[in-house]
C-alpha cells in the first residue's frame, strides 16, 4: 500500500497558521513536525492540538521543557490513520552546562493501523551543536537513539531534524540500520532564514539537516524537498510502499 509522509521542522517563530495552510495544500498521510510551540500563541493556544483539529488528523506529541524562562516546544506525529499505541524516550537530558546540546531531546513513536497493517512511525529533533560539529554529548545522544533504532526491523519509518550533516557520524550510524527514503543527501533543507549563533552565521540554503529513513522492507516510490517560505527548514516529502 502507498503512503505519503512529510517531515518538517516548522520553526518556533513561524505563525502556525502558515504551517497549517501549507499542510492543507500538501496533504500527506503522516506528518512529523518539530519545534511546535506549547501555549505560546494566545489566539491559537496549543499548536499540536490546533494542527490536529484543523487537519482532522490523529496525533501524538511530547512536550519538551527547555528550561526556566524559555518557551516549551514539542515533537509531534499527525496521522490520517488510527493510532493504536504510542511511546517516547529521552535521548538527551540536561546536566547543567547550559549549552545547546544540554537540553531535553525526545524520541517519539506511534504505531498506526494502516488498513489492518501495523506501521511504526517515529521522529526526533536532535541537539544542535555550533556549526554542526560532533561533540561528546551529541555522540552520547546518538548512542541512545541508535539503541532504539536497532530494535526496529520491519514496517518502520523514522524522520527528524537531526542537526547533522550527511557526512556526520550521526547519519553514518543511522544509515547502517535504516535506508534513506528521502532525497539524495546533496539536496539541502536549511536555512531559508538568516542564522547567527555564537560566531556561526549562515544566510544560504546549503545544509542538509532533515531526513526520512525506513526499514529495508519499505519501498521508496517518490521523494522531494518541498519549497516554501515558511519556517527556516524545507519539508522533506516521500511516497513509500508498505
Beta strands, then each sheet from edge to edge (+ up, - down):
strand 1: 2-9
strand 2: 30-38
strand 3: 58-65
strand 4: 72-79
strand 5: 82-92
strand 6: 105-114
strand 7: 117-125
strand 8: 156-161
strand 9: 179-180
strand 10: 195-197
strand 11: 200-202
strand 12: 210-214
strand 13: 219-225
strand 14: 236-241
sheet 1: 3+ 4- 2+ 1+ 14- 13+
sheet 2: 5+ 6- 7+ 8+ 12- 9+
sheet 3: 10+ 11-
end
